[in-house]
Amino acid sequence: MLQLKTSSKNIKIAVLGYGKEWKSSLDFLLSQGFSDITILDKNNDIWDIPENITYILGPEYLRDLSVYEVIIKSPWVSPYKSELASFRDKFISQTQIFFEYYRWNVIGITGTKWKSTVSSLLHASLLEAWYKSKLVGNIWSPVLDEIDIINWEKHDYVVYELSSYMLEDFCPKLYIWYINNIFECHLDWHENMWNYSSAKMNILINAENTVTHNTITWWEITFPSKTWFDYENSSLYYNWEIFLTSPVKHILWEHNMENICWVLSILRCIVDDENKLKSTIQNTLSSFHSLPHRLENIWVFHDITFIDDWAAVTPEATISAIKALGPDVETLLIWWKDLQADYTNLEKTISESNIKNIVLFPDSWYRLFSMQLDSKKEDEVFEFSLANTTLKCIKTRSMESAIKFSYRYTSPGKIVLLSSAAQSYSLWKSFEEKWDQFKKFIKKHETV
């Protein structure tokens, strides 16, 4: 693997992708004396590149990749793109730079669903137990902004939420690794499920301690299940005996009981004293709240509850949301982006639920519900049959149309659930833009 520590300061470096990491990567390179740096991005409207830095923007931004010795790649740029594939041996990420320089205890968390909740709950628990902990990675601020690796900033534990993008072609050295689950996701970036799973499994290779919900066998190596904790109803169990009863105050739903069990299993590798472990999780849960955009209750207008679950980017996550909220879910807003994912179980869950209304944003209507919707016009309400139920539906590209439909057809006392079931960048540049429109039109039409 390429390493900057031992590289000449005169090497030609490209920073590929104008994402949230690019500035901290650039600042790090300049602080280490690298000077021959070029910014590459397909967008022309980048205005805050320092004057002394070369840049190539627009459609031709990949034209000269062969001249660079190191390419620091944004996580959002897929190395499987045809024009990049032959340069993969030059790629390095900000995550790799961090692990090259940082030598103390790092706990790596990955999985398709709920890794952000597990990471943040673990971090809060470590702080409660009086450890110096830092939470970085994936949805958080760039790691080189958060930890000063140049001046040897040290923490008892760094909790690093690692996405499949960060783990592609990279096996970090970890004190503890944890995988909670793997479902079909990001297949447009990884090309297929094998590549996606392989990236996730890279977290296994160089770790001192393992915590996993299920036994995992990878490349003929078996990593046994190591959780110790389980739950039933509202009670937590440790080695089959009651550990805590009714510990959850502010985070609801069954899957969060699983998250708590997984966090306790990681803590068990660190905290030997059972009483301290019990008090730590009790105190943490007394004030811990769910992360934004994860089954978050937004507002209630006209006795209709609007729930934001846009962080659900797989069909399994949306299935979990529907089951968690139960029969009160009457209207579902859904997307479709990953054409390789299997939505059969989601269709089945919808047909067996109390859902009566569906809003389909692009590109969901091309694949869901057995192609019944191809001939339907956009922004017109229609009905169609699914198993033993009849659904009202609208195909739209407008969040305003979606919210007006939701107000009109959702019964008082019921729930409108925004749960993407896929990546959903086809209409908006980011989650935040989609979220802002969701809030804007709920408020705009509350008086209708």
C-alpha positions as CSV (number, residue, x, y, z in Angstrom):
1,M,0.0,0.0,0.0
2,L,1.2,3.5,-0.8
3,Q,2.4,5.5,2.2
4,L,2.9,9.2,2.4
5,K,5.3,9.0,5.4
6,T,8.1,7.6,3.4
7,S,7.3,9.4,0.1
8,S,9.4,12.1,-1.4
9,K,8.0,15.6,-0.8
10,N,8.4,16.2,-4.6
11,I,5.9,13.6,-5.8
12,K,3.0,14.6,-7.9
13,I,-0.3,14.2,-5.9
14,A,-3.9,14.6,-7.1
15,V,-6.8,15.2,-4.8
16,L,-9.7,13.5,-6.6
17,G,-13.2,14.6,-5.7
18,Y,-14.4,17.9,-4.3
19,G,-16.2,16.4,-1.2
20,K,-16.2,17.4,2.4
21,E,-12.8,15.7,2.9
22,W,-10.8,17.5,0.3
23,K,-9.8,20.6,2.3
24,S,-8.6,18.7,5.3
25,S,-6.6,16.4,3.0
26,L,-5.1,19.4,1.2
27,D,-4.2,21.1,4.5
28,F,-2.5,17.9,5.7
29,L,-0.5,17.6,2.5
30,L,0.7,21.2,2.7
31,S,1.6,20.9,6.4
32,Q,3.8,17.9,5.5
33,G,5.7,19.8,2.9
34,F,4.1,18.3,-0.3
35,S,3.8,21.1,-2.9
36,D,3.0,19.5,-6.3
37,I,-0.7,19.1,-5.7
38,T,-3.6,19.2,-8.2
39,I,-7.3,19.3,-7.4
40,L,-9.5,17.2,-9.8
41,D,-13.3,17.5,-10.0
42,K,-16.0,17.2,-12.6
43,N,-17.7,20.4,-11.4
44,N,-16.7,23.8,-12.8
45,D,-18.2,25.9,-10.0
46,I,-15.6,25.3,-7.3
47,W,-14.4,28.7,-6.0
48,D,-12.4,28.1,-2.8
49,I,-9.3,26.4,-4.1
50,P,-6.1,28.2,-2.8
51,E,-4.3,30.3,-5.3
52,N,-1.1,28.3,-5.2
53,I,-2.8,25.0,-6.0
54,T,-3.3,23.7,-9.5
55,Y,-6.7,22.4,-10.5
56,I,-8.5,20.7,-13.4
57,L,-12.2,21.1,-13.3
58,G,-15.0,20.1,-15.7
59,P,-15.5,17.2,-18.1
60,E,-11.8,16.7,-18.7
61,Y,-10.8,16.4,-15.1
62,L,-9.6,12.8,-15.5
63,R,-7.5,13.4,-18.6
64,D,-4.0,13.2,-17.0
65,L,-4.3,10.7,-14.2
66,S,-1.2,8.8,-15.5
67,V,1.1,11.7,-14.5
68,Y,0.3,11.5,-10.7
69,E,2.2,9.2,-8.4
70,V,-0.5,9.3,-5.6
71,I,-4.2,10.0,-6.0
72,I,-6.1,10.9,-2.8
73,K,-9.6,9.8,-3.6
74,S,-12.9,11.0,-2.1
75,P,-15.0,8.2,-0.7
76,W,-17.8,9.0,-3.1
77,V,-15.6,8.3,-6.2
78,S,-15.9,4.7,-7.2
79,P,-12.6,3.0,-8.3
80,Y,-14.8,0.7,-10.5
81,K,-15.5,3.4,-13.0
82,S,-13.9,2.4,-16.3
83,E,-11.7,5.5,-16.6
84,L,-10.3,4.9,-13.1
85,A,-9.9,1.2,-12.9
86,S,-6.3,1.1,-14.3
87,F,-5.1,3.6,-11.7
88,R,-6.3,1.8,-8.5
89,D,-2.8,1.1,-7.4
90,K,-2.2,4.9,-7.0
91,F,-5.3,5.5,-4.8
92,I,-5.1,6.4,-1.2
93,S,-7.8,7.7,1.1
94,Q,-8.0,10.1,4.0
95,T,-8.9,7.0,6.2
96,Q,-5.7,5.3,5.1
97,I,-3.6,8.5,5.9
98,F,-5.1,8.5,9.4
99,F,-4.2,4.9,10.1
100,E,-0.8,5.4,8.7
101,Y,0.0,8.0,11.3
102,Y,-2.3,7.1,14.3
103,R,-1.0,4.2,16.4
104,W,-3.4,4.0,19.4
105,N,-6.6,2.1,20.1
106,V,-9.2,2.4,17.3
107,I,-12.6,0.6,17.4
108,G,-13.9,0.1,13.9
109,I,-17.6,-0.1,13.3
110,T,-19.2,-1.2,10.0
111,G,-22.4,-2.7,8.7
112,T,-25.2,-1.8,6.3
113,K,-27.8,-0.7,8.9
114,W,-27.5,1.1,12.3
115,K,-23.7,1.5,12.3
116,S,-24.1,5.2,13.1
117,T,-26.3,4.5,16.1
118,V,-24.0,1.8,17.4
119,S,-21.0,4.2,16.9
120,S,-22.6,7.2,18.7
121,L,-24.0,5.0,21.5
122,L,-20.6,3.4,22.0
123,H,-18.8,6.7,22.1
124,A,-21.3,8.1,24.6
125,S,-20.8,5.0,26.8
126,L,-17.0,5.3,26.7
127,L,-17.3,9.0,27.8
128,E,-19.7,7.9,30.6
129,A,-17.1,5.4,31.7
130,W,-14.5,8.2,31.9
131,Y,-12.5,7.2,28.9
132,K,-11.2,9.8,26.5
133,S,-13.1,8.9,23.3
134,K,-13.4,10.5,19.9
135,L,-16.1,9.7,17.3
136,V,-15.1,10.0,13.7
137,G,-15.8,8.6,10.2
138,N,-18.6,8.2,7.6
139,I,-21.4,10.7,8.6
140,W,-19.2,12.7,10.9
141,S,-16.6,15.4,10.2
142,P,-13.5,14.3,8.3
143,V,-11.1,12.5,10.6
144,L,-8.1,14.8,9.8
145,D,-10.3,17.7,10.9
146,E,-11.1,15.9,14.1
147,I,-7.8,14.5,15.2
148,D,-4.4,16.2,14.9
149,I,-2.3,13.3,13.8
150,I,0.6,15.7,13.0
151,N,1.1,16.6,16.7
152,W,0.3,13.1,17.9
153,E,-3.1,13.8,19.5
154,K,-4.0,10.7,21.5
155,H,-7.3,9.3,22.8
156,D,-8.0,6.2,24.9
157,Y,-10.3,5.1,22.1
158,V,-11.2,6.4,18.7
159,V,-14.6,5.1,17.5
160,Y,-14.4,5.0,13.7
161,E,-17.5,4.4,11.7
162,L,-16.2,2.8,8.5
163,S,-18.2,2.7,5.3
164,S,-17.7,0.2,2.5
165,Y,-16.2,3.1,0.5
166,M,-13.6,3.7,3.2
167,L,-12.7,-0.1,3.4
168,E,-12.4,-0.7,-0.3
169,D,-8.8,-1.9,-0.9
170,F,-7.9,-1.2,2.7
171,C,-7.5,-3.3,5.9
172,P,-7.2,-1.0,8.9
173,K,-5.3,-2.0,12.0
174,L,-7.9,-2.0,14.8
175,Y,-8.0,-2.7,18.5
176,I,-11.6,-3.9,18.1
177,W,-13.7,-4.5,15.0
178,Y,-17.4,-4.9,14.8
179,I,-19.8,-5.8,12.0
180,N,-23.6,-5.7,12.7
181,N,-25.1,-6.8,9.4
182,I,-24.6,-6.8,5.6
183,F,-27.4,-6.3,3.1
184,E,-27.5,-5.3,-0.5
185,C,-26.5,-1.6,-0.7
186,H,-24.3,0.7,-2.7
187,L,-24.2,-1.8,-5.6
188,D,-24.1,1.1,-8.1
189,W,-20.7,2.1,-6.5
190,H,-19.3,-1.4,-5.9
191,E,-20.8,-3.0,-9.1
192,N,-22.0,-6.2,-7.3
193,M,-22.6,-7.7,-3.9
194,W,-19.3,-9.6,-3.8
195,N,-17.3,-6.4,-4.1
196,Y,-19.5,-4.7,-1.5
197,S,-19.2,-7.6,1.0
198,S,-15.4,-7.9,0.4
199,A,-15.0,-4.3,1.2
200,K,-16.9,-4.7,4.5
201,M,-14.9,-7.8,5.4
202,N,-11.6,-5.9,5.1
203,I,-12.3,-4.7,8.6
204,L,-11.6,-8.3,9.9
205,I,-8.1,-8.7,8.7
206,N,-5.9,-6.6,11.1
207,A,-7.8,-6.5,14.4
208,E,-6.8,-7.6,17.9
209,N,-10.3,-8.2,19.2
210,T,-13.5,-9.2,17.4
211,V,-17.2,-8.6,18.1
212,T,-19.8,-9.9,15.7
213,H,-23.5,-10.8,16.1
214,N,-23.1,-13.9,14.0
215,T,-20.3,-16.3,13.2
216,I,-18.5,-15.1,10.0
217,T,-16.4,-17.2,7.7
218,W,-14.3,-15.3,5.2
219,W,-11.5,-16.7,3.0
220,E,-11.6,-19.9,5.1
221,I,-11.1,-18.0,8.3
222,T,-13.9,-18.3,10.9
223,F,-14.7,-15.4,13.3
224,P,-17.0,-16.9,15.9
225,S,-20.0,-15.0,17.3
226,K,-19.0,-12.9,20.3
227,T,-21.9,-10.9,21.7
228,W,-22.6,-12.3,25.2
229,F,-25.7,-10.1,25.5
230,D,-29.3,-10.7,24.3
231,Y,-32.7,-9.2,24.9
232,E,-36.3,-10.3,25.3
233,N,-39.2,-7.8,25.4
234,S,-37.8,-4.9,27.4
235,S,-35.0,-6.8,29.3
236,L,-31.4,-7.3,28.6
237,Y,-29.7,-10.6,29.3
238,Y,-26.0,-11.3,30.0
239,N,-25.0,-15.0,29.6
240,W,-28.7,-16.0,29.9
241,E,-29.3,-14.1,33.1
242,I,-31.2,-10.8,33.6
243,F,-28.8,-7.9,33.2
244,L,-31.1,-4.9,33.0
245,T,-34.9,-4.4,32.9
246,S,-36.5,-1.6,30.8
247,P,-33.2,0.3,30.2
248,V,-34.5,2.3,27.2
249,K,-35.9,5.8,27.7
250,H,-35.5,7.9,24.6
251,I,-34.6,5.4,21.8
252,L,-37.4,3.2,20.7
253,W,-38.0,0.2,18.5
254,E,-36.8,-3.3,18.7
255,H,-33.8,-2.9,16.6
256,N,-32.3,-0.5,19.1
257,M,-32.4,-3.2,21.7
258,E,-30.1,-5.1,19.3
259,N,-27.9,-2.0,19.0
260,I,-27.6,-1.8,22.8
261,C,-26.6,-5.5,23.0
262,W,-23.9,-5.0,20.4
263,V,-22.6,-1.9,22.2
264,L,-22.5,-3.8,25.5
265,S,-20.5,-6.6,23.8
266,I,-17.9,-4.1,22.6
267,L,-17.8,-2.5,26.0
268,R,-17.3,-5.9,27.6
269,C,-13.9,-6.1,25.8
270,I,-12.9,-2.9,27.7
271,V,-14.8,-2.8,31.0
272,D,-14.2,-5.9,33.2
273,D,-16.3,-4.9,36.1
274,E,-19.9,-6.0,35.6
275,N,-21.3,-3.3,38.0
276,K,-19.4,-0.6,36.2
277,L,-20.7,-1.9,32.9
278,K,-24.2,-1.9,34.1
279,S,-24.1,1.6,35.5
280,T,-22.3,2.9,32.4
281,I,-25.1,1.7,30.0
282,Q,-27.9,2.8,32.4
283,N,-26.5,6.3,32.7
284,T,-25.8,6.6,29.0
285,L,-29.3,5.4,28.0
286,S,-30.9,7.8,30.4
287,S,-30.0,10.8,28.2
288,F,-29.1,9.2,24.8
289,H,-31.4,10.1,21.9
290,S,-31.7,8.5,18.4
291,L,-29.7,10.1,15.7
292,P,-31.5,12.5,13.3
293,H,-33.3,11.0,10.3
294,R,-33.6,7.6,11.9
295,L,-37.3,7.1,12.7
296,E,-37.4,10.6,13.9
297,N,-40.8,12.1,14.8
298,I,-40.9,15.5,13.0
299,W,-44.3,17.1,13.5
300,V,-48.0,16.3,14.1
301,F,-50.4,18.3,12.0
302,H,-54.1,17.6,11.6
303,D,-53.5,14.6,13.9
304,I,-51.1,13.1,11.2
305,T,-47.6,12.2,12.4
306,F,-44.7,12.7,10.0
307,I,-41.8,10.4,10.5
308,D,-38.3,11.1,8.9
309,D,-36.3,7.9,8.2
310,W,-34.4,9.1,5.2
311,A,-31.2,7.4,6.5
312,A,-32.8,4.1,5.6
313,V,-31.0,3.4,2.3
314,T,-31.8,-0.3,1.9
315,P,-35.1,-2.2,1.5
316,E,-34.3,-4.0,4.8
317,A,-34.1,-0.8,6.7
318,T,-37.4,0.4,5.4
319,I,-38.9,-3.0,6.2
320,S,-37.6,-2.5,9.8
321,A,-39.2,0.9,10.0
322,I,-42.6,-0.3,8.8
323,K,-42.5,-3.2,11.3
324,A,-41.3,-0.9,14.1
325,L,-44.0,1.6,13.6
326,G,-46.7,-1.0,13.1
327,P,-50.2,-0.6,11.8
328,D,-50.3,3.2,12.2
329,V,-48.1,3.6,9.1
330,E,-50.7,4.5,6.4
331,T,-48.6,6.5,3.9
332,L,-45.1,5.7,2.6
333,L,-42.7,7.9,0.6
334,I,-40.2,5.7,-1.2
335,W,-37.3,6.0,-3.7
336,W,-35.3,3.7,-5.9
337,K,-31.7,4.1,-7.0
338,D,-29.9,0.8,-6.8
339,L,-31.1,-1.3,-9.7
340,Q,-29.4,-4.5,-8.4
341,A,-31.1,-4.6,-5.0
342,D,-33.9,-7.1,-4.4
343,Y,-37.2,-5.4,-3.3
344,T,-39.3,-8.6,-3.2
345,N,-39.5,-8.6,0.6
346,L,-40.3,-4.9,0.8
347,E,-43.3,-5.5,-1.6
348,K,-44.4,-8.4,0.6
349,T,-44.1,-6.3,3.8
350,I,-46.1,-3.5,2.2
351,S,-48.8,-5.9,1.2
352,E,-49.1,-7.3,4.7
353,S,-49.1,-4.0,6.4
354,N,-51.7,-1.3,7.0
355,I,-50.2,1.0,4.3
356,K,-52.8,2.4,2.0
357,N,-50.9,5.1,0.2
358,I,-47.6,5.1,-1.7
359,V,-45.6,8.0,-3.0
360,L,-43.0,6.8,-5.6
361,F,-40.1,9.0,-6.5
362,P,-37.7,8.2,-9.3
363,D,-36.7,5.6,-10.0
364,S,-38.9,3.4,-7.8
365,W,-41.7,2.9,-10.3
366,Y,-39.5,1.2,-12.8
367,R,-38.9,-1.8,-10.6
368,L,-41.4,-2.0,-7.8
369,F,-44.8,-3.8,-7.9
370,S,-44.1,-6.0,-10.9
371,M,-44.0,-3.2,-13.4
372,Q,-47.7,-2.3,-13.0
373,L,-46.9,1.4,-12.8
374,D,-45.0,2.0,-16.1
375,S,-48.1,3.3,-17.9
376,K,-49.3,5.6,-15.2
377,K,-48.9,9.4,-15.6
378,E,-46.9,11.4,-13.2
379,D,-48.6,13.5,-10.5
380,E,-52.0,11.8,-11.0
381,V,-53.5,9.7,-8.2
382,F,-54.4,6.2,-9.2
383,E,-55.1,2.9,-7.6
384,F,-53.6,-0.6,-8.1
385,S,-53.8,-4.0,-6.4
386,L,-51.1,-5.5,-4.4
387,A,-51.8,-9.0,-3.1
388,N,-55.0,-8.6,-1.1
389,T,-54.9,-4.8,-0.7
390,T,-55.6,-1.8,-2.9
391,L,-53.2,1.1,-2.7
392,K,-53.6,4.7,-3.7
393,C,-50.4,5.9,-5.4
394,I,-48.8,8.8,-7.0
395,K,-45.6,9.0,-9.2
396,T,-43.9,12.3,-8.7
397,R,-40.7,14.2,-8.9
398,S,-42.1,16.9,-6.6
399,M,-41.8,16.8,-2.8
400,E,-44.7,19.3,-2.6
401,S,-46.9,17.0,-4.6
402,A,-45.9,14.2,-2.3
403,I,-46.8,16.1,0.9
404,K,-50.1,17.4,-0.5
405,F,-51.0,13.8,-1.4
406,S,-50.0,12.7,2.1
407,Y,-52.2,15.3,3.8
408,R,-55.2,14.4,1.6
409,Y,-55.2,10.6,1.9
410,T,-53.7,9.9,5.4
411,S,-56.3,9.3,8.1
412,P,-56.2,11.2,11.4
413,G,-54.1,9.4,14.0
414,K,-52.0,7.7,11.3
415,I,-48.4,8.1,10.2
416,V,-46.7,9.4,7.0
417,L,-43.3,7.7,6.8
418,L,-40.5,8.9,4.6
419,S,-38.2,5.9,4.3
420,S,-36.0,5.9,1.2
421,A,-35.2,2.1,0.9
422,A,-32.4,3.2,-1.4
423,Q,-29.9,5.9,-2.2
424,S,-31.9,8.9,-3.4
425,Y,-29.8,11.4,-5.1
426,S,-31.7,11.4,-8.4
427,L,-33.7,14.6,-7.6
428,W,-31.6,16.2,-4.9
429,K,-27.9,16.7,-4.4
430,S,-27.9,15.5,-0.9
431,F,-29.9,14.1,2.0
432,E,-30.0,17.6,3.5
433,E,-31.7,19.1,0.4
434,K,-34.3,16.3,0.4
435,W,-34.8,16.8,4.2
436,D,-35.2,20.6,3.8
437,Q,-37.9,20.1,1.2
438,F,-39.7,17.5,3.4
439,K,-39.9,20.0,6.3
440,K,-40.7,23.0,4.1
441,F,-43.8,21.5,2.4
442,I,-45.1,19.9,5.6
443,K,-45.1,23.3,7.2
444,K,-46.4,25.1,4.1
445,H,-49.4,22.8,3.8
446,E,-50.2,22.4,7.5
447,T,-53.1,24.8,7.2
448,V,-54.7,23.1,4.2
